[in-house]
Amino acid sequence: MKIIFAITILTTLCSIGLGQERIWTAVTGHEIKAEFVEVKDHCVFLKTPEGIISPPMESLTETSKKLAIQLNTAATRARLAKLTPAMKASTILPANYPVAGNNLIGPYTSEAVDVYLYEPSSMIYIFFKENNQYLSEPLRLILNVFYTDSSKIKNQTFPRPPVKLLDKPSFKNGVFTLHRLHKDDVESELYIEIVKETILIGYQLDDPPGISHETRHYLAIVSPAAYAVEVADDGIKQTYFNPRVPATGVTRTELKEIMSDWVIDVTLRDKPEGLQTSFPYTESTQRLLGRHATSINLQGGVYGPHSVSVAPTGSGGTITPWIYPGRAPMDGFNIYFSKESPRLPANQPNSMLKLTIN
């Protein structure tokens, strides 16, 4: 569930000899040569020379589905083997997070949080603090710019990465702006305004005339995980960790007790009668998948003494909780923000995302 998860998986696959191109076959008979990345949300993510595609599992033949499951199991075990419960809060530093090729713009510092901004990727990291110490991995935000081509395998998703900066990035008096040119001559502008513990984020996208595939977009907010895991000789063993519990790790039962008052509260735009919208971190939230919310409030040990409220500033944008059953919220989750009219200015008052840290 991390922003850099695909990059990490690719590195891991190469190290164990799995990062190689293979033939993947759709039930329609169409074949494509690509490298395996991961299985997530019932889709198989594959790396092609043109970018990452994500056909649904059901669109592949049984042979290709079995191959995807085998590779995903091997990649997961290799990734988990590198994580140990010996993590220390002192190792949680901004220097651990930038991707190669990024430059720091900022940071912004307050009593409760530190905000680090990077270009040209538009990565935003929010570190929560208690007694001037970072409590966990950061809350991550990134603007995703992409398009979908379903002419061959269903739901082929391709990124439109930034090609160059159109203006020098600006970060002044708590306001950050970034103007970029993406692949296929798509332009984007990112606007971030920080006032104490309130963060406003907006974006604008412009497609050139005659573009073959309309640009799609969302701002991903990725919550940090509550634990780390490692592999034992007899299989995958989960060892739970958070800076607010002992660094030696705790059992699942112990962690459940510690997390008993960690809660996600969701206010839905349209709430069917009887639908639960307040969830302890130890409970599945799959019933909310795909529903639009007017606000989401996060609280618990990952954020220390703070709580985080996520909401659109008006009717021009929507937020959607993407909290995968069986994996989250204990190991983190995503919230997606999308503008209904991406051509409107990035700082349009009624179509921005507002994060409030209490």
C-alpha positions in Angstrom: 0.0 0.0 0.0 3.0 2.3 -0.2 3.6 4.8 -3.0 6.9 3.3 -3.8 5.6 -0.2 -3.4 5.9 -1.1 -7.2 9.5 0.1 -7.3 10.4 -1.9 -4.2 8.7 -5.0 -5.6 10.6 -4.7 -8.9 13.9 -4.4 -7.1 13.0 -7.5 -5.0 12.0 -9.5 -8.0 15.2 -8.8 -9.8 17.2 -9.8 -6.7 15.5 -13.3 -6.6 15.6 -13.9 -10.3 11.9 -13.2 -11.0 12.2 -9.9 -12.7 12.0 -11.2 -16.3 9.6 -10.7 -19.2 7.0 -13.5 -19.6 4.1 -14.1 -21.9 0.7 -13.3 -20.4 -2.4 -14.5 -22.2 -5.9 -13.0 -22.0 -9.0 -15.2 -22.3 -9.6 -13.5 -25.7 -6.3 -15.0 -26.9 -4.4 -11.8 -26.9 -0.8 -12.1 -25.7 1.6 -9.5 -24.2 5.2 -9.8 -23.1 5.8 -8.1 -19.7 7.4 -8.3 -16.3 5.4 -9.2 -13.3 5.1 -6.4 -10.6 2.4 -7.5 -8.1 -1.2 -8.7 -7.6 -3.4 -6.1 -6.0 -7.2 -5.5 -5.7 -8.0 -8.4 -8.1 -5.7 -7.0 -10.8 -2.3 -8.2 -12.1 0.2 -5.3 -12.5 2.6 -5.9 -15.3 5.6 -3.7 -16.5 5.8 -3.1 -20.3 8.2 -0.8 -22.2 5.2 1.7 -22.4 4.4 1.6 -18.7 2.5 -0.3 -16.0 -0.7 -2.1 -17.1 -3.2 -3.7 -14.7 -5.6 -6.3 -16.3 -8.1 -7.8 -13.9 -7.3 -11.4 -12.9 -10.5 -12.7 -14.5 -9.4 -11.3 -17.9 -6.4 -13.8 -17.9 -6.3 -17.5 -18.7 -6.0 -20.0 -15.8 -2.3 -20.5 -16.7 -1.5 -16.8 -16.5 -3.5 -16.5 -13.3 -1.6 -19.3 -11.6 1.7 -17.8 -12.7 0.7 -14.4 -11.3 -0.2 -16.0 -7.9 3.1 -18.0 -7.8 5.2 -14.9 -8.6 3.2 -12.7 -6.1 3.8 -15.3 -3.3 7.5 -15.4 -4.0 7.8 -11.6 -4.2 5.9 -11.1 -1.0 8.0 -13.6 1.0 11.2 -11.9 -0.4 9.9 -8.5 0.6 8.8 -9.5 4.1 12.1 -11.2 4.7 13.9 -7.8 4.6 11.7 -6.4 7.4 12.4 -7.0 11.1 10.9 -5.9 14.4 14.2 -4.2 15.3 13.0 -1.0 13.6 13.6 2.1 15.7 11.7 5.4 15.6 15.1 7.1 15.2 15.5 5.5 11.8 12.4 7.3 10.5 14.0 10.2 8.7 13.1 12.1 5.6 16.4 11.1 4.0 15.0 7.6 3.7 12.1 8.5 1.5 13.1 10.6 -1.6 13.2 8.7 -4.9 16.3 9.2 -7.0 16.1 12.3 -9.2 13.9 14.2 -6.8 14.8 17.6 -5.4 13.6 18.9 -2.0 11.5 22.0 -2.0 10.8 23.1 1.5 10.4 21.8 4.2 7.7 23.3 6.3 8.0 22.7 10.1 5.6 23.1 12.9 5.2 21.7 16.4 2.9 18.9 15.3 4.2 18.0 11.8 7.0 18.4 9.3 6.1 18.6 5.6 8.6 17.7 2.9 7.9 18.5 -0.7 9.8 17.1 -3.7 9.9 17.8 -7.4 9.5 16.8 -10.1 7.5 13.8 -8.7 5.2 16.0 -6.6 5.8 13.7 -3.6 4.5 15.1 -0.3 5.6 13.6 3.0 3.9 14.5 6.3 5.8 13.4 9.4 3.9 13.4 12.7 5.8 14.4 15.8 5.6 14.0 19.6 8.2 15.7 21.8 10.1 16.6 18.5 10.4 12.9 17.6 8.9 11.3 14.5 6.2 8.8 15.4 6.0 6.6 12.3 6.6 6.5 8.6 5.0 9.6 7.0 1.6 10.1 5.6 2.3 10.2 1.8 0.6 12.2 -0.9 1.2 12.1 -4.6 -0.6 13.3 -7.7 -1.2 10.4 -10.1 -1.5 11.3 -13.8 -2.4 8.5 -16.2 -4.7 7.2 -19.0 -6.6 4.0 -19.7 -6.5 2.0 -23.0 -8.9 -0.9 -23.1 -8.5 -1.8 -26.7 -6.6 -5.0 -26.0 -6.4 -6.4 -22.5 -9.1 -4.7 -20.4 -8.1 -1.8 -18.1 -4.5 -1.3 -19.4 -3.4 1.7 -17.3 -0.4 3.8 -18.5 1.3 6.6 -16.6 1.9 10.0 -18.0 5.1 10.8 -16.1 6.5 14.4 -15.9 8.9 15.2 -18.7 10.1 18.6 -17.5 9.3 21.6 -15.3 7.6 24.5 -17.1 8.4 27.0 -14.4 10.8 27.1 -11.5 9.1 25.6 -8.4 8.0 28.1 -5.8 7.8 27.6 -2.1 7.2 30.9 -0.2 5.2 31.8 2.9 3.8 28.4 3.2 2.6 28.2 -0.5 4.1 25.7 -2.9 3.5 25.6 -6.6 4.7 23.2 -9.3 4.1 23.5 -13.0 5.0 20.4 -15.1 4.8 19.1 -18.6 3.9 15.4 -18.8 4.2 12.7 -21.5 1.8 13.4 -24.5 2.1 17.2 -23.8 -0.3 17.1 -20.8 0.3 20.0 -18.4 -0.3 19.9 -14.7 -0.1 22.4 -11.8 0.1 21.5 -8.2 -0.8 24.0 -5.5 -0.2 23.5 -1.7 -1.0 26.0 1.0 0.1 25.3 4.6 -1.1 27.4 7.5 0.0 25.9 10.8 -1.6 22.5 10.9 -4.0 23.0 8.0 -2.8 21.8 4.5 -4.8 22.7 1.3 -3.9 20.8 -1.8 -5.2 21.5 -5.3 -4.3 20.6 -8.9 -5.0 21.5 -12.5 -4.6 19.3 -15.6 -4.8 20.4 -19.3 -4.9 17.9 -22.2 -3.7 19.2 -25.6 -6.3 19.3 -28.4 -6.7 15.9 -30.2 -5.2 13.7 -27.5 -6.1 10.1 -28.1 -6.8 9.1 -24.5 -8.2 11.6 -22.0 -6.0 12.0 -18.9 -7.2 10.5 -15.7 -6.1 11.7 -12.3 -6.3 11.4 -8.5 -4.4 12.6 -5.5 -3.5 9.5 -3.4 -3.2 9.9 0.4 -1.4 6.8 1.8 -1.6 6.2 5.6 1.4 4.7 7.3 1.3 1.1 8.5 0.9 0.0 12.2 3.3 -2.9 12.0 6.3 -4.6 10.3 6.5 -8.3 9.4 9.2 -10.8 8.9 9.5 -14.4 7.6 10.1 -17.4 9.8 11.5 -20.8 8.5 8.0 -22.4 8.7 6.3 -19.7 6.7 5.3 -16.0 7.0 5.3 -14.9 10.6 3.8 -11.5 11.5 5.7 -9.4 14.0 3.9 -6.2 14.9 5.6 -3.0 15.5 4.9 0.7 16.1 7.0 3.4 17.7 4.4 3.6 20.5 4.8 -0.1 21.4 7.9 -2.0 22.4 10.6 -2.1 19.7 10.9 -5.9 20.2 7.5 -6.3 18.7 4.2 -7.6 20.2 1.8 -10.4 19.4 -1.3 -9.8 17.4 -3.5 -10.1 20.5 -1.3 -7.6 22.3 -1.4 -5.2 19.4 -5.2 -5.5 19.2 -5.4 -4.4 22.8 -3.0 -1.5 22.2 -5.0 -0.4 19.1 -8.4 -0.8 20.7 -9.1 3.0 20.6 -7.5 3.6 17.2 -10.4 4.6 15.0 -11.3 5.5 11.4 -14.5 7.6 11.2 -16.0 8.1 7.7 -18.9 10.4 6.8 -20.4 9.2 3.5 -22.0 11.4 0.9 -24.9 8.8 0.7 -25.1 6.5 3.7 -27.4 3.5 3.3 -29.4 2.7 6.5 -27.4 0.5 8.9 -24.0 0.8 7.1 -21.2 1.0 9.6 -18.9 4.0 9.2 -16.7 4.0 12.3 -14.0 1.3 12.3 -11.4 0.2 14.8 -8.0 -0.4 13.2 -8.5 -4.1 13.9 -11.7 -4.5 11.9 -12.3 -4.9 8.2 -13.7 -1.9 6.3 -14.4 -3.6 3.0 -18.0 -2.4 2.9 -16.8 1.1 2.2 -14.9 0.2 -0.9 -15.8 2.6 -3.8 -18.1 4.9 -1.8 -17.7 8.7 -1.8 -17.2 10.4 1.5 -17.5 14.0 2.7 -14.9 13.6 5.4 -12.6 10.9 6.9 -11.1 11.2 10.4 -8.0 9.2 11.3 -6.8 8.8 14.9 -4.6 6.4 16.8 -1.0 5.5 17.7 0.3 5.9 14.1 -0.4 9.6 14.5 0.5 9.8 18.1 -1.5 12.4 20.1 -2.8 13.8 16.8 -5.8 13.1 14.6 -6.1 13.8 10.9 -9.2 15.0 9.2 -9.4 14.6 5.4 -12.1 16.4 3.4 -12.8 18.2 0.1 -13.3 21.9 0.4 -16.5 21.9 -1.6 -18.6 20.2 -4.2 -15.9 20.3 -6.9 -14.0 17.2 -5.6 -14.6 13.8 -4.0 -12.7 11.6 -1.6 -13.0 7.8 -1.6 -11.6 5.5 1.0 -9.8 2.5 -0.5 -9.3 0.2 2.4 -8.5 -3.4 1.3 -10.1 -6.2 3.3 -7.6 -8.5 5.1 -4.7 -6.1 4.7 -5.8 -2.8 6.2 -6.2 -0.7 8.1 -3.5 -2.3 10.3 -1.0 -2.2 7.5 -2.1 1.2 6.1 -4.7 2.2 3.5 -5.4 4.8 0.8 -7.7 7.7 0.4 -8.2 9.0 -3.2 -9.2 12.6 -4.0 -10.4 13.5 -7.5 -11.4 16.9 -9.0 -14.6 16.8 -11.0 -13.3 19.5 -13.3 -9.5 19.2 -13.6 -9.2 22.2 -16.0 -10.3 24.6 -13.2 -7.4 26.5 -11.5 -5.4 24.4 -9.0 -6.4 26.8 -6.1 -10.1 26.8 -7.0 -11.7 27.3 -3.5 -14.4 24.6 -3.8 -12.3 21.8 -5.4 -9.3 21.3 -3.2 -8.3 18.7 -0.6 -8.1 19.9 3.1 -6.0 18.1 5.7 -6.4 19.3 9.2 -4.0 18.0 12.0 -5.5 18.3 15.5 
